[in-house]
Amino acid sequence: MFTSKVTSTANALRLKIDVISTVGQLRERVSQNIPKAVFIDLSLTDLNVRDVVATCASSSSTRLIAFGSHVDEGRLNEALDAGCHEVLPRSRFSATLPDLLKKSFGEAE
């Protein structure tokens, strides 16, 4: 659900985003292009947040924004501890998504 919300909001803002579902795909993408931002869905239980952060560590310009359930404080704290720049409950992420995208990507590409 959140993937389509993010992609449709980005499309409306004329921003190009790629959806990547594994850390391996992210490593490959980062080796080709340094992303401006990476949005991390903490509901993906198989996803190791520390691996995502480590993969993006070569670029201090990449914003790491994680979002997840407000009741899963452990997972939210894990993302903060791993080094994410912003960690938001899903409700706040949804409410501020257009602004987050604009702030992360700047002007439309």
Secondary structure, DSSP 4 states (H G I P E B T S, - for coil): -HHHHHHHHHHHTT-------SHHHHHHHHHH---SEEEEETT-TT--HHHHHHHHTT-TT-EEEEEE-TT-HHHHHHHHHHT-SEEEEHHHHHHHHHHHHHHHH-S--
